Amino acid sequence: MTDQRLAVGDEAPGFTLPDSTGKNVSLSDFRGQAVVVYFYPAAGTPGCTKQACDFRDSLAELNDAGYQVLGISPDKPEKLAKFVEAEKLTFPLLSDVDKEVLSAWGAFGEKKNYGRIVQGVIRSTFIVDADGKIAKAAYNVRATGHVAKLIRDLGISA
């Protein structure tokens, strides 16, 4: 576990993780494309469902602007598969059960939960540019309204 945070200009830590079907997906698969990588605590919870559905509903807009979307949580692929099916998600959700990728990206560590300090997933979103560098890093984002704000920040017109 780390308190290390990524910043604009940093090299995005590489990863290869299984998706909801068990197929391995690597960040390097998207070299030459901009990628939205977002980390969320748990599939199927209210906030994570809202955020995933917002990405789903904005996916065409993001794709048209040249952005791919990847969601990463510590959930097992089987749980992700149920989440994908239940919410009709159309972008890859990746499983980081060991939390190694979450930690490498600074998205796992101490956070406040109902006033208490706990260890857990820090809801975070990153933009990785076509060269594999961090173009935007946002930690402790809110589940509701985050995707709309991201689209505004990226200058993507609705």
N, C-alpha and C positions, 0 to 999 in steps of 0.2 A: 504494500500500500504506500502511496506516495502523496505528498502535498505539492508535487511538481505540477506546474501549470504550463500549458503550451501558449505561445504568443505568436502574433503575426510575424511571418518570415521564417519560423521554425520549420524544419523538415517534419512532415507528418509521419508518426511512427507507423511502420508497415504492419500488416496483419493478414492472416488467413484464418477465417472462422467458418464453421458450418452455418448454412442458412436453415430455414424452416423445413426444407426437404432433405437436409443432411449433406447437400452439395457444398463444397468449399468455395468460398468467395474471398478474393484477396483485394486489398486496396490497389495493388499494382495492376489489377485487371482494368482499372479505370484511368490509367496513365494517359495523359493527353486530354482528359475531360475534367471539368470541375465537379466536385462531389460534396454534397451535404452529408456529413457524418454526424448522427445524433445519438446520444446515449440516454437511456431511460431506465428507471428502476425495475419495473415489472410489467410484463404483458398482461392485459386484461384488467388492470386497475383503472379506476375512473380517469385520473390525470393522464396516464400513459395511453389510454384508449382515445381520449380527446386529442392528444398530440398526434398520434398515429393517423387518426382519421383526418385531421387537418392537413397532414402531409399528403395523404391519399387524395384528398379533395383538391389539393394545389399541385399535384404531381405533373399534370400536363403543362401548367404554367411554368413550373421549374424546369421540366425537361425541354420545353420550347426555348427557354433562356440558356440552355446548355448545361443544366445541373442534373446530376444523378443523385438519388437519395439512398442512404443506407442507415438503418436503425440497428443499434447494438444494445443488448441487455444481458444480464447473467442468466436468463432463462434457458432451459434446455430446448433443443430443436423441436421436440414433440409439443411443448407448450406454445412455442412460436407458431407451429403449424395450426394449432387450434385458434390462436389469435388471428392469424392471417385469414383463415377460413371464416371465422365469426364476423370479422370487420371488413372482409373483402379487400384486403390490403394488396396493393399492386407494385410494391417495391420490396427489395430484400430486407428481411430482419435476420440479424446474425446473433449467434449464441456465443457468449464469452463466459462460460461457467466458471472458469478459473480466475476470472477478473483480471487477467494479465493485460489485455488490451485496454480495459477501463483504467487500470492503474497507469499504464504507459501514457495515456492521454490526459491524465490528471482528473479523470471522471469518477474516481473511487477514492473515498477518504472520509475525513471528518465533515459532518454537516449537521445543521440544526434540524431537529424533527420535533415539532410541538414543544419547543423550548429546551429540549435536551440535546446534548451533543452525542451523536451516534456515528458509527462507521457505515457507509452505504454508498450507493450510486448517486453521484452529483449530476442532476439533469443538465446536460451540456450539449451544445451544438457547435460544429466547426464547418468552415468552408475550406476545402482543400483545392488549391488551384491545379491547373493542368500539369504543372511541373512537380506536384507532390508537396508543395509548401502550404503552410497554414495561411490562409488569406483573411480569416475571421475566426475568433475564438470567443465563445460566450459560455460562461459557467453560471450555474444556479438560475437557469432560465425558468420561466413559468410555463406550465403545460398549455394553459389557455391563452390564446392570442399570440403565441410565440411565432407560429408559422407566418401569420400575416405581417408581423413586425419584421421577420427575416426577409420576406419578399420586398417590403418597403426599403429595408436597409440595403438590399442588393440592387435596388433601382429597377425592379421588374414591375412593369405596369400591368395593372389588372385589366 
